[in-house]
Amino acid sequence: MDRRRVTYKIYPSKAQADRLEWLMGKHCDLYNAALQERIEAYQKNGLSIIFNDQAKSLTEIRADDPEYRSINAQSLQSTLRRLDDAFKHFFRRVKSGTGKAGFPRFKSKQRYGGWTYPTHGDGWRFEPGTNWKHGKIRFSGVGHIGVRGEARTPGKIKSCTVMRKSDGWYVSIVMECEAHREVAEDARTAIGLDWGVETYATLAWGIESGEAQEVKNERLWQQASEDLRDSQRHLSKALRGKRSKRSQRYKRILAKRYRKLANRRKNHIHQLTSQLVKHNRMIVTEALTVSNMTRSAKGTAEKHGKNVAQKAGLNREILDTSPSAFLKALTYKAEEAGCELIMAPTRSLKPSQRCPVSGATVKKRLQDRSHELPDGSVISRDHAAAATMLRWGLEQQGKPVSWLGTDHGA
């Protein structure tokens, strides 16, 4: 059994929305108070407080405070568990010594992520509609609220997280199910996939000119950048004086536009990855290290970097394509569809610098966008890289490579 998360949008009444806001504030206050307790205990007495200690304190708080007593106990424990997980991740990063450790921070009510009900039926209950499309959800102390959304693979309901976004309230429900996806009858045996910025993805199943397909980079940031800059300018101007309803309105507008951009990215990734696993039985692509790819070119105070502005622009374009989210979605969807996903080692294979026919390394500059095969025919650089990864994947599986030993052979 697998666990999958389904997000529904909920539509509370004014009174219900006020109650949800109150619950959000109480969970945020508990999180901050628990963080403060941990900090002070260590600074003053050298004590390390763990989850079990704070769970016992929570019992005493609920006995004395009628407001916290009216809130579901398991959801409050989940808030303490969230803080405990934040500290565990902090210590793990300190131990590994890679990057910033990121000590847990206090959270404002505007930036608090939400709260979780860990058990279905304890403090909440979900009543799905026909075929798990739309339905109703009930929270203790709030009442029944209509929801809109659809579960692609229904299953046993496990937990629920309530979230407030710039465009309304959402619930993220975790279900235990047997995840699966349909595969087309005419699905290709195998393809190579080369991710990029100029072209979002190049798919290759051979080396002939008609044996590749390009997926256009929509450049969603560039489409939305002008509106985002306008909203940011309006907000900055409104914040110069006394904070007002006008500044809050511009803040909501800016948040909604960023939310819309994020939704468009997510929609593009889900649609593309679903089509890839449906129409291909094996996909070979490269393992991407996004942190290295988007490293700043500023350099150090003693030794300044070169082309800093150009590298910053390239980093923005790389992050706009969301390569990590793309590979993550492709990985779990390939597993559901029974599609074999193989990650090629980029450093040793060097797919963009290698000939898919001879296997020889052919150095190219970044501006060189074509590759000449041994027989003199020319294909695009991305096509050659995708074909190189496909060849490597087939050889790893002990399968024949269709274009070797033909007229294209070395």
C-alpha positions in Angstrom: 0.0 0.0 0.0 1.2 3.5 -0.9 0.3 6.8 0.7 -0.8 9.6 -1.5 -1.9 13.2 -0.7 -5.0 14.8 -2.2 -5.7 18.5 -1.8 -9.2 19.8 -1.6 -10.3 23.5 -1.4 -12.8 24.2 1.3 -15.5 26.9 1.4 -16.2 27.9 5.0 -18.8 30.4 6.0 -17.8 33.7 7.6 -18.3 32.3 11.1 -16.4 29.1 10.2 -13.5 31.0 8.6 -13.2 33.1 11.8 -13.1 29.9 13.8 -10.4 28.4 11.5 -8.4 31.6 11.9 -8.7 31.3 15.7 -7.5 27.7 15.6 -4.6 28.7 13.3 -3.6 31.4 15.9 -3.8 28.9 18.8 -1.6 26.3 17.0 0.9 29.1 16.1 1.0 30.3 19.7 1.7 26.8 20.9 4.4 26.3 18.4 6.2 29.5 19.3 5.8 28.9 23.1 7.2 25.4 22.7 10.2 26.8 20.7 10.7 29.4 23.4 10.7 26.8 26.1 13.3 24.7 24.4 15.6 27.8 23.8 15.3 29.0 27.4 15.8 25.6 28.9 19.1 25.1 27.1 20.4 28.7 27.5 19.6 28.9 31.3 20.0 25.3 32.5 21.7 23.4 29.6 18.7 21.1 29.3 17.4 19.6 26.1 13.7 19.2 26.0 12.2 16.6 23.8 8.7 15.9 22.4 7.6 13.7 25.3 8.4 16.4 27.8 6.3 19.0 26.0 3.5 16.5 25.4 3.2 16.1 29.2 3.2 19.9 29.6 0.5 20.1 27.0 -1.7 17.9 29.2 -1.3 20.4 32.1 -2.0 23.4 29.8 -5.2 21.9 28.6 -6.3 21.2 32.2 -5.9 24.8 33.1 -6.8 26.6 29.9 -10.4 26.1 28.6 -9.5 27.5 25.1 -6.9 24.8 24.5 -9.1 22.2 26.2 -11.7 22.9 23.4 -9.2 22.0 20.7 -8.5 18.5 19.6 -5.7 17.0 21.7 -4.1 15.0 18.8 -3.9 18.1 16.6 -2.1 20.0 19.3 0.3 17.1 19.7 1.0 17.2 16.0 2.0 20.8 16.3 4.6 19.8 19.0 5.7 17.0 16.7 6.2 19.4 13.9 8.6 21.4 16.1 10.4 18.3 17.2 10.9 17.3 13.5 12.3 20.8 12.8 14.9 20.3 15.6 15.8 16.8 14.3 16.4 18.1 10.8 18.4 21.0 12.3 20.7 18.6 14.2 21.0 16.4 11.1 22.2 19.3 9.0 24.6 20.4 11.7 26.1 16.9 11.8 26.4 16.6 8.0 28.1 20.1 7.9 26.6 20.8 4.4 25.0 24.2 3.8 23.2 26.3 6.4 21.9 24.4 9.5 18.7 26.5 9.7 17.8 26.8 13.4 14.0 26.6 13.9 12.4 30.0 13.8 9.4 31.7 15.4 6.5 32.0 13.1 4.0 34.8 12.7 0.3 33.9 12.2 0.5 35.1 8.6 3.3 32.7 7.8 2.2 29.7 9.8 1.7 26.7 7.6 -1.4 25.1 9.2 -2.1 22.2 11.6 -2.7 18.5 11.3 -5.2 15.9 12.5 -3.3 12.6 12.5 -6.3 10.2 12.8 -9.5 10.2 10.7 -12.5 10.4 13.0 -10.7 12.1 15.9 -11.5 15.8 15.6 -12.4 15.6 11.9 -14.3 13.4 9.4 -14.3 13.5 5.6 -17.4 12.6 3.6 -16.5 12.3 -0.1 -19.0 12.7 -2.9 -19.7 10.4 -5.8 -16.5 8.8 -7.1 -14.6 10.8 -4.5 -15.3 14.1 -6.3 -16.1 17.0 -4.0 -17.9 16.3 -0.7 -18.0 17.6 2.9 -15.6 17.7 5.8 -16.4 18.2 9.4 -14.1 19.7 12.0 -14.7 19.6 15.8 -15.9 23.0 16.9 -16.2 24.3 13.3 -19.0 22.2 11.7 -19.5 20.8 8.2 -17.8 22.6 5.3 -18.2 21.9 1.6 -15.1 20.9 -0.3 -14.2 20.8 -4.0 -11.6 18.5 -5.6 -11.2 14.9 -6.7 -9.1 11.9 -5.6 -7.5 10.1 -8.6 -6.8 7.0 -6.5 -9.2 6.7 -3.5 -8.2 4.7 -0.5 -8.3 4.5 3.3 -8.2 8.0 4.8 -5.4 8.5 7.3 -4.7 12.1 8.2 -5.5 15.7 7.3 -3.7 19.0 7.3 -5.6 22.3 7.2 -3.8 25.1 5.3 -4.5 28.8 4.6 -3.3 30.0 1.2 -3.5 33.4 -0.4 -6.6 32.3 -2.3 -8.5 30.5 0.4 -8.5 27.5 2.8 -7.4 24.0 1.7 -7.2 20.6 3.3 -4.5 18.1 2.4 -5.8 14.5 3.0 -3.4 11.6 3.1 -4.8 8.3 1.9 -3.5 4.8 1.9 -4.1 3.2 -1.5 -2.9 0.9 -4.2 -1.6 3.6 -6.6 -1.6 2.7 -10.3 -1.7 4.4 -13.7 -2.8 3.2 -17.1 -0.2 2.6 -19.8 -1.1 3.2 -23.5 -1.1 0.1 -25.7 1.2 1.8 -28.2 3.7 2.9 -25.6 7.3 3.2 -26.8 9.8 0.6 -25.4 12.3 3.2 -24.2 13.2 6.9 -24.6 16.0 9.2 -23.4 15.0 12.5 -21.8 17.3 15.6 -21.7 16.1 18.4 -19.5 17.1 21.9 -20.4 16.2 25.6 -20.2 16.1 26.7 -23.9 14.0 23.6 -24.5 12.2 22.2 -21.4 12.7 18.6 -22.5 14.0 16.7 -25.5 12.7 13.1 -25.9 14.7 10.7 -28.1 14.1 7.1 -29.2 16.6 7.1 -32.0 19.1 9.3 -33.8 17.3 10.0 -37.0 15.9 13.5 -37.3 12.3 12.2 -36.9 13.1 10.2 -33.8 13.0 13.0 -31.3 10.5 15.4 -29.8 10.9 18.7 -28.1 8.8 20.0 -25.2 8.6 23.8 -25.3 9.8 25.8 -22.3 6.7 28.0 -21.4 8.9 30.4 -19.5 6.1 31.1 -17.0 8.2 33.6 -15.0 8.7 35.8 -18.0 5.0 35.7 -18.7 4.1 36.8 -15.1 7.1 39.0 -14.3 5.6 42.3 -15.4 2.5 41.8 -13.2 4.6 40.7 -10.3 6.9 43.7 -10.6 3.9 46.1 -10.7 2.3 44.5 -7.6 5.7 44.7 -5.8 6.1 48.4 -6.7 2.5 49.2 -5.5 3.1 47.3 -2.2 6.5 49.0 -1.6 4.9 52.4 -2.1 2.0 51.6 0.2 4.4 50.4 2.9 6.5 53.6 3.0 4.0 55.3 5.3 1.7 53.9 8.0 0.5 50.4 7.3 -3.1 50.6 6.1 -5.9 48.5 4.5 -4.4 49.6 1.1 -1.1 48.0 1.9 -2.8 44.8 3.1 -4.8 44.7 -0.2 -1.7 45.0 -2.3 -0.1 42.3 -0.2 -2.9 39.9 -0.9 -2.8 40.8 -4.7 1.0 40.0 -4.8 0.5 36.8 -2.9 -2.3 35.6 -5.2 -0.2 36.3 -8.3 2.7 34.3 -6.9 0.2 31.6 -6.0 -1.1 31.6 -9.6 2.5 31.3 -11.0 3.2 28.4 -8.7 -0.1 26.6 -9.7 0.8 27.0 -13.4 4.2 25.5 -12.8 2.7 22.6 -10.9 0.0 22.0 -13.6 2.6 21.9 -16.4 4.8 19.4 -14.5 1.9 17.1 -13.6 0.5 17.1 -17.1 3.9 16.4 -18.8 5.0 13.7 -16.3 1.6 11.9 -16.6 2.0 11.8 -20.4 5.6 10.6 -20.2 4.9 7.6 -18.0 1.7 6.7 -20.0 3.4 6.5 -23.4 6.8 5.1 -22.5 7.8 1.8 -20.8 11.3 3.0 -19.9 12.7 6.5 -19.4 16.4 7.3 -19.1 17.3 10.7 -17.8 20.1 12.3 -15.8 20.3 12.9 -12.1 20.3 16.7 -11.5 22.0 18.5 -8.6 20.0 21.8 -8.7 21.9 23.4 -5.8 25.1 23.1 -7.8 23.5 24.3 -11.0 22.1 27.4 -9.4 25.2 28.4 -7.4 25.9 32.1 -7.3 28.8 33.5 -9.4 29.5 36.4 -6.9 32.7 34.8 -5.6 34.4 36.1 -2.4 35.3 39.6 -1.1 38.9 38.9 -2.1 38.2 37.3 -5.4 35.1 38.6 -7.2 33.2 36.4 -9.6 32.6 37.1 -13.3 29.3 37.5 -15.2 27.4 37.7 -12.0 24.3 39.3 -13.5 24.2 36.7 -16.4 24.5 33.8 -13.9 21.8 35.2 -11.8 19.5 35.4 -14.8 20.3 31.8 -15.7 19.7 30.7 -12.2 16.2 32.3 -12.3 15.4 30.5 -15.6 16.6 27.2 -14.2 14.5 27.5 -11.1 11.5 28.6 -13.2 11.4 25.1 -14.8 11.3 23.5 -11.3 13.7 20.6 -12.2 13.6 19.0 -8.7 9.7 19.0 -8.7 9.8 17.6 -12.2 12.0 14.7 -11.3 10.1 14.0 -8.1 6.8 13.8 -9.9 8.3 11.7 -12.7 9.8 9.3 -10.1 6.6 8.5 -8.2 4.4 8.4 -11.3 6.7 6.1 -13.1 6.5 3.7 -10.1 2.7 3.9 -10.2 2.6 3.1 -14.0 5.2 0.4 -13.9 7.5 2.5 -16.0 11.2 1.9 -15.5 13.0 5.1 -14.7 16.8 5.1 -14.9 19.0 8.0 -13.7 22.2 8.3 -15.6 25.3 9.7 -13.8 25.9 13.1 -15.3 29.5 13.7 -14.2 30.9 10.4 -15.6 28.6 10.0 -18.6 28.7 13.7 -19.8 25.7 13.2 -22.1 25.9 16.7 -23.7 29.6 16.1 -24.6 29.4 12.6 -25.9 28.4 11.1 -29.3 25.5 8.7 -29.1 27.0 6.5 -31.9 30.7 6.3 -31.3 30.6 7.0 -27.6 33.5 9.4 -28.0 33.7 12.7 -26.0 33.1 15.7 -28.3 33.7 18.9 -26.4 31.2 21.6 -27.1 30.8 25.2 -25.9 27.4 26.2 -24.4 26.5 28.1 -27.5 27.1 25.1 -29.8 23.6 23.7 -30.3 24.2 21.0 -32.8 26.1 17.6 -33.0 27.6 15.9 -36.1 27.3 12.2 -36.2 30.0 9.9 -37.7 28.2 9.6 -41.0 28.1 13.4 -41.4 24.4 13.9 -40.5 23.6 16.6 -38.0 21.2 16.5 -35.1 20.6 19.0 -32.2 22.8 19.0 -29.2 19.8 18.1 -26.9 18.8 15.3 -29.2 22.3 13.8 -29.0 22.4 14.1 -25.2 19.0 12.3 -24.9 20.1 9.6 -27.3 23.4 9.2 -25.3 21.4 8.6 -22.1 19.1 6.2 -23.9 22.1 4.2 -25.2 23.6 4.1 -21.7 20.4 2.9 -20.2 19.8 0.2 -22.7 23.4 -1.1 -22.3 22.9 -1.1 -18.5 19.9 -3.4 -19.0 21.7 -5.6 -21.5 19.3 -4.6 -24.3 20.3 -3.9 -27.9 20.8 -0.3 -29.2 18.9 -0.1 -32.5 21.2 2.4 -34.3 24.5 0.7 -33.5 25.9 -1.5 -36.3 23.9 0.5 -38.9 25.2 3.0 -41.4 25.6 5.4 -38.5 28.1 3.2 -36.8 31.6 4.4 -36.2 
